[in-house]
Amino acid sequence: MSHHPNSASRTPSSIITPGLRLALLALLGTGLAACSQQADVGKASPAAPTRPVLVADAQSSSSQGPEFIGEVRARQRAELAFALPGLVRQVLVEPGDAVKRGQLLASLDLAPTQAQLGAAQAEIQRLQAGLDEARRRHQRLQAAREQQAASEAEWSAVQADLRMAEAALAAAQSQRENTAWNRVQAELRAPFDGVIAARQLEVGQTVGSGLAVITMDGAGRELWALLPPNLKGLNVGQRAALLTPEGELDSRLLRLSARQEAGGARRAVFELPAQARVGDTLSIRLQQGPAAANGPVWVPLRAVEGPGAKSNPQVLRLKADGQSLERVDVRLGATQGDRVEVLAGLKAGERVVLAGGHSLAADARVKPVSSLR
């Protein structure tokens, strides 16, 4: 049997042909790709961030009531006055200052009161000394009377002196308490936590008793509006819509005055968010009936979008899941101020986007809010 002279010296690598090497490399690449894909299967794709969008309800035409202008007022308000007349010695607050309950706001000149208090205290000391002496005489005469060494007239006189001394001391003590009360009343302190709304006094000014000199606003806000006398069907708790630059906010009628103002108008008080600023004016629209399921609705004008909004208007509507949007074709009607009538495409109660959603993809997750503050 013959052998090739070089057969014993061949290595394993030397017998791999070029074609076989290419096939092995292809198999190795396929295996690595499969491993990489399997490793990626366990990795969850990051969730898209939730974007806040400003939304408003589509209001039924049958529920739209008249609009009125109201003024924001504090639910808790105090007009502070000095109980006594006097000269203003110090004023420690300005309008707009936040104050705490019990904080000193202003005070009158205390010099006259301090002098009266000192005189009252001196009078008490004098009368106390007189009472002590009357008690000692009473004790001495009582001992003498027990020994039958004092007459009834002397005994009656010493008893009368004791009663008079006690009464005089009690009157002086009452006078001192009254003077001390006057001293307390010479200071104005905050009755609750709040903000100084107005101030009508200056240092050196003489003020009378009972005249309001500082006005404070406390917690809570309300909207006060005058409603015409011919407005019927008003009920406490009735729904209303506050018209703000950020959109409409839900409100309700809190109180309705039974007393008529000038011209027969009635004062109505509506619910307001706590962050409303006292003195601002807001429009409020009464909701006068149940919303119709079908029929025209009203939405803010800025909810309408789309190319050629007049010929092909659209709105972004919040889906039933409350977390995603859909674009809806609508047919528009009349325009009133910043509102537009939607004749078809929306139902009452459906929510449309006012801001924050027009640049989002169709599958984006959103968080509906009534205010972007």
C-alpha positions as CSV (number, residue, x, y, z in Angstrom):
1,M,0.0,0.0,0.0
2,S,1.5,3.3,-1.0
3,H,1.3,6.6,1.0
4,H,1.4,10.1,-0.1
5,P,4.7,11.6,1.1
6,N,3.0,14.6,2.8
7,S,-0.2,13.0,4.2
8,A,1.2,12.7,7.7
9,S,2.1,16.4,8.0
10,R,-1.4,17.9,7.1
11,T,-3.3,19.9,9.8
12,P,-7.1,20.1,10.3
13,S,-7.2,23.6,9.0
14,S,-5.4,22.7,5.8
15,I,-8.1,20.4,4.7
16,I,-10.9,23.1,4.8
17,T,-11.5,24.3,1.3
18,P,-12.3,27.9,0.5
19,G,-16.0,27.0,-0.3
20,L,-16.4,25.2,3.0
21,R,-14.9,28.2,4.9
22,L,-17.5,30.6,3.4
23,A,-20.3,28.2,4.3
24,L,-19.2,28.0,7.9
25,L,-18.9,31.8,8.2
26,A,-22.5,32.2,6.9
27,L,-23.8,29.7,9.5
28,L,-21.9,31.5,12.3
29,G,-23.4,34.9,11.3
30,T,-26.9,33.5,11.2
31,G,-26.5,32.1,14.7
32,L,-25.2,35.3,16.1
33,A,-28.1,37.3,14.6
34,A,-30.6,34.8,16.1
35,C,-29.0,35.2,19.5
36,S,-29.2,38.9,19.3
37,Q,-32.9,38.8,18.3
38,Q,-33.6,36.5,21.3
39,A,-31.8,38.8,23.7
40,D,-33.9,41.8,22.4
41,V,-37.2,39.9,22.9
42,G,-37.0,40.4,26.7
43,K,-36.4,44.1,26.4
44,A,-39.7,46.2,26.6
45,S,-39.8,49.2,24.4
46,P,-40.0,52.4,26.4
47,A,-43.5,53.7,26.9
48,A,-44.3,56.9,25.1
49,P,-44.6,59.9,27.6
50,T,-48.1,61.1,28.4
51,R,-48.8,64.6,27.2
52,P,-51.3,67.0,28.9
53,V,-53.9,68.4,26.6
54,L,-56.4,71.2,27.4
55,V,-59.9,70.0,26.7
56,A,-63.5,71.4,26.9
57,D,-66.9,69.8,26.7
58,A,-69.1,70.2,23.7
59,Q,-72.2,72.0,25.1
60,S,-75.7,71.4,23.9
61,S,-77.5,74.4,22.4
62,S,-80.4,73.7,24.7
63,S,-78.2,74.0,27.7
64,Q,-76.7,77.4,26.8
65,G,-78.0,80.1,29.1
66,P,-77.3,83.8,29.3
67,E,-73.9,85.2,30.2
68,F,-73.2,87.7,32.9
69,I,-70.1,89.5,34.3
70,G,-69.2,88.9,37.9
71,E,-66.5,90.1,40.4
72,V,-64.2,87.8,42.3
73,R,-64.6,88.3,46.1
74,A,-63.2,86.6,49.1
75,R,-65.5,84.2,50.9
76,Q,-64.1,85.3,54.2
77,R,-63.7,89.1,54.5
78,A,-63.2,91.4,57.6
79,E,-63.4,95.2,57.8
80,L,-61.3,96.1,60.9
81,A,-61.9,99.2,63.0
82,F,-60.6,100.6,66.3
83,A,-63.1,100.5,69.1
84,L,-61.8,103.8,70.5
85,P,-60.8,107.1,68.8
86,G,-57.2,108.0,68.8
87,L,-54.0,109.1,67.0
88,V,-52.4,106.4,64.7
89,R,-49.0,105.7,66.0
90,Q,-47.9,102.9,63.6
91,V,-49.1,101.1,60.5
92,L,-47.3,97.8,59.8
93,V,-49.0,96.5,56.6
94,E,-49.6,97.5,53.0
95,P,-52.3,96.3,50.6
96,G,-51.3,92.9,49.2
97,D,-49.4,91.8,52.3
98,A,-50.0,88.3,53.6
99,V,-50.6,88.2,57.3
100,K,-51.2,85.5,60.0
101,R,-53.9,85.3,62.6
102,G,-53.0,87.5,65.6
103,Q,-50.4,89.5,63.7
104,L,-50.3,93.2,64.7
105,L,-51.5,95.4,61.8
106,A,-51.7,98.9,63.3
107,S,-51.9,100.7,66.7
108,L,-52.9,104.0,68.2
109,D,-50.8,106.2,70.4
110,L,-50.7,104.4,73.8
111,A,-49.3,107.3,75.9
112,P,-52.8,108.5,77.1
113,T,-53.8,104.9,77.9
114,Q,-50.6,104.1,79.6
115,A,-51.0,107.2,81.8
116,Q,-54.5,106.2,82.7
117,L,-53.4,102.7,83.5
118,G,-50.6,104.0,85.8
119,A,-53.1,106.3,87.6
120,A,-55.5,103.4,88.0
121,Q,-52.8,101.2,89.5
122,A,-51.7,103.9,91.9
123,E,-55.3,104.4,93.0
124,I,-55.7,100.7,93.6
125,Q,-52.6,100.7,95.8
126,R,-53.9,103.7,97.8
127,L,-57.3,102.1,98.3
128,Q,-55.8,98.7,99.2
129,A,-53.8,100.4,102.0
130,G,-57.1,102.0,103.2
131,L,-58.9,98.7,103.1
132,D,-56.1,97.0,105.1
133,E,-56.4,99.7,107.8
134,A,-60.2,99.4,107.9
135,R,-59.8,95.6,108.4
136,R,-57.4,96.1,111.3
137,R,-59.8,98.6,113.0
138,H,-62.6,96.1,112.4
139,Q,-60.6,93.3,114.1
140,R,-59.6,95.5,117.1
141,L,-63.2,96.7,117.6
142,Q,-64.5,93.2,117.3
143,A,-62.1,92.0,120.1
144,A,-63.2,95.0,122.2
145,R,-66.9,94.2,121.6
146,E,-66.4,90.7,122.7
147,Q,-65.1,92.2,126.0
148,Q,-68.1,94.5,126.0
149,A,-65.7,97.4,125.7
150,A,-67.2,98.9,122.5
151,S,-70.5,100.5,121.9
152,E,-73.0,99.4,119.1
153,A,-72.5,102.7,117.4
154,E,-68.8,102.2,117.2
155,W,-69.3,98.7,115.9
156,S,-71.7,99.9,113.2
157,A,-69.4,102.7,112.1
158,V,-66.4,100.4,111.7
159,Q,-68.4,97.9,109.7
160,A,-69.6,100.7,107.4
161,D,-66.0,101.9,106.9
162,L,-65.0,98.4,106.0
163,R,-67.7,98.0,103.4
164,M,-66.9,101.4,101.9
165,A,-63.2,100.5,101.6
166,E,-64.0,97.2,99.9
167,A,-66.4,98.9,97.5
168,A,-63.9,101.6,96.6
169,L,-61.2,99.1,95.9
170,A,-63.5,97.0,93.7
171,A,-64.4,100.1,91.7
172,A,-60.8,101.0,91.2
173,Q,-60.0,97.5,90.0
174,S,-62.8,97.7,87.5
175,Q,-61.5,101.0,86.3
176,R,-58.1,99.5,85.8
177,E,-59.6,96.5,83.8
178,N,-61.4,99.0,81.6
179,T,-58.3,100.9,81.0
180,A,-56.4,97.7,80.2
181,W,-59.2,96.8,77.8
182,N,-58.8,100.2,76.1
183,R,-55.1,99.5,75.7
184,V,-55.8,96.2,73.9
185,Q,-58.4,98.0,71.7
186,A,-55.7,100.4,70.6
187,E,-54.2,97.6,68.5
188,L,-55.6,96.1,65.4
189,R,-54.7,92.4,64.9
190,A,-55.5,90.0,62.1
191,P,-58.6,87.9,63.0
192,F,-57.5,85.1,60.5
193,D,-54.8,84.2,58.0
194,G,-55.3,86.2,54.9
195,V,-54.2,89.2,52.7
196,I,-54.6,92.9,53.3
197,A,-57.1,94.1,50.6
198,A,-57.3,97.8,51.5
199,R,-55.9,100.3,54.0
200,Q,-57.4,103.7,54.9
201,L,-55.1,105.1,57.5
202,E,-51.7,106.7,57.9
203,V,-49.3,107.4,60.8
204,G,-50.3,110.6,62.5
205,Q,-53.9,110.4,61.4
206,T,-56.7,110.8,64.0
207,V,-59.3,108.0,63.5
208,G,-62.8,107.7,65.0
209,S,-64.2,104.6,66.7
210,G,-66.0,102.0,64.6
211,L,-64.7,103.3,61.3
212,A,-63.2,100.6,59.0
213,V,-59.6,101.4,58.3
214,I,-58.2,98.0,57.2
215,T,-59.9,95.4,55.0
216,M,-58.7,91.7,55.0
217,D,-59.5,88.9,52.6
218,G,-59.3,85.3,53.9
219,A,-59.5,81.9,52.3
220,G,-61.9,80.9,49.6
221,R,-63.1,82.8,46.5
222,E,-66.6,83.5,45.1
223,L,-68.0,85.2,42.1
224,W,-70.6,87.9,42.8
225,A,-72.9,88.8,39.9
226,L,-76.1,90.8,39.5
227,L,-78.9,89.0,37.6
228,P,-81.8,90.7,36.0
229,P,-85.2,90.5,37.6
230,N,-86.8,88.7,34.6
231,L,-84.5,85.7,34.8
232,K,-86.6,82.8,35.9
233,G,-86.0,79.2,37.0
234,L,-82.9,79.9,39.1
235,N,-82.0,77.3,41.8
236,V,-79.2,77.0,44.3
237,G,-76.9,74.3,43.0
238,Q,-77.6,75.1,39.3
239,R,-74.7,74.4,37.0
240,A,-72.8,77.2,35.3
241,A,-69.6,77.7,33.2
242,L,-66.9,80.2,34.0
243,L,-65.4,81.6,30.9
244,T,-61.6,82.0,31.4
245,P,-58.7,82.6,29.0
246,E,-57.7,78.9,29.6
247,G,-61.2,77.6,28.7
248,E,-64.4,76.9,30.5
249,L,-64.5,75.8,34.1
250,D,-67.4,74.2,35.9
251,S,-69.2,76.2,38.5
252,R,-72.5,76.2,40.3
253,L,-74.8,78.7,42.0
254,L,-74.1,78.9,45.7
255,R,-76.4,81.6,47.0
256,L,-79.2,83.7,45.6
257,S,-80.1,86.9,47.6
258,A,-83.8,87.3,48.4
259,R,-83.3,91.1,48.6
260,Q,-83.6,93.0,45.4
261,E,-80.9,95.5,44.4
262,A,-81.5,98.7,42.3
263,G,-83.7,98.0,39.4
264,G,-85.0,94.7,40.8
265,A,-81.7,92.9,40.2
266,R,-80.8,90.0,42.5
267,R,-77.3,89.2,43.7
268,A,-76.0,85.7,42.9
269,V,-72.9,84.0,44.3
270,F,-71.1,81.4,42.2
271,E,-68.4,78.8,43.1
272,L,-64.9,79.7,42.1
273,P,-61.4,78.1,42.2
274,A,-59.4,79.1,45.3
275,Q,-56.6,80.6,43.1
276,A,-58.8,83.3,41.5
277,R,-57.7,86.8,42.3
278,V,-59.9,89.1,44.3
279,G,-61.1,92.0,42.2
280,D,-60.9,90.3,38.8
281,T,-64.0,90.1,36.6
282,L,-65.1,86.9,34.9
283,S,-67.9,86.0,32.6
284,I,-70.2,83.2,33.7
285,R,-72.8,81.4,31.6
286,L,-75.8,79.7,33.2
287,Q,-76.7,76.1,32.2
288,Q,-80.5,76.2,31.8
289,G,-81.5,72.7,30.8
290,P,-80.3,69.1,30.3
291,A,-77.9,68.5,27.4
292,A,-79.5,66.9,24.3
293,A,-77.9,63.7,23.1
294,N,-78.2,64.8,19.5
295,G,-78.4,68.1,17.8
296,P,-76.1,71.1,17.5
297,V,-73.5,71.7,20.1
298,W,-71.1,74.6,20.9
299,V,-67.3,74.4,21.3
300,P,-64.6,77.0,21.7
301,L,-63.5,78.4,18.3
302,R,-59.9,77.5,18.9
303,A,-60.9,73.8,19.0
304,V,-61.5,73.9,15.2
305,E,-58.5,73.1,13.0
306,G,-57.5,71.6,9.7
307,P,-56.5,72.9,6.3
308,G,-59.2,75.2,5.0
309,A,-61.0,75.2,8.3
310,K,-64.0,76.8,6.6
311,S,-64.4,74.1,3.9
312,N,-63.1,71.1,5.8
313,P,-63.1,71.8,9.5
314,Q,-61.9,69.2,12.0
315,V,-61.6,68.8,15.8
316,L,-59.5,66.6,17.9
317,R,-61.9,64.5,20.0
318,L,-61.0,62.6,23.2
319,K,-61.7,58.9,22.7
320,A,-63.9,56.9,25.2
321,D,-60.7,55.5,26.9
322,G,-59.9,59.1,28.0
323,Q,-56.2,58.7,27.0
324,S,-56.1,58.9,23.2
325,L,-57.3,61.3,20.5
326,E,-59.1,61.0,17.1
327,R,-59.5,63.5,14.4
328,V,-63.2,64.2,13.5
329,D,-64.7,66.1,10.5
330,V,-67.4,68.5,11.7
331,R,-69.9,70.9,10.0
332,L,-70.0,74.3,11.5
333,G,-72.8,76.8,12.0
334,A,-73.0,80.2,13.6
335,T,-70.2,81.9,15.5
336,Q,-70.8,83.8,18.8
337,G,-67.7,85.5,20.3
338,D,-65.1,82.8,21.0
339,R,-67.6,79.9,20.4
340,V,-68.7,78.2,17.3
341,E,-71.8,76.0,16.7
342,V,-71.1,72.4,15.5
343,L,-74.1,71.2,13.4
344,A,-72.7,67.6,12.8
345,G,-69.8,65.5,13.9
346,L,-70.0,66.0,17.7
347,K,-72.4,65.1,20.5
348,A,-73.1,67.0,23.7
349,G,-70.7,66.0,26.5
350,E,-67.9,64.9,24.2
351,R,-64.6,66.5,24.9
352,V,-62.5,68.3,22.3
353,V,-58.8,69.5,22.5
354,L,-58.1,73.2,22.8
355,A,-54.3,73.1,23.1
356,G,-51.5,70.7,23.4
357,G,-52.6,67.9,21.1
358,H,-52.6,69.2,17.5
359,S,-48.9,68.1,16.9
360,L,-49.3,64.6,18.4
361,A,-49.4,61.3,16.6
362,A,-52.7,59.5,16.4
363,D,-51.6,56.8,18.9
364,A,-50.1,59.2,21.4
365,R,-51.1,58.9,25.0
366,V,-52.6,62.1,26.6
367,K,-53.8,63.4,29.9
368,P,-56.9,65.6,29.6
369,V,-56.9,68.7,31.9
370,S,-59.3,71.6,32.2
371,S,-56.5,74.1,32.8
372,L,-52.8,74.3,31.7
373,R,-51.8,76.5,34.7
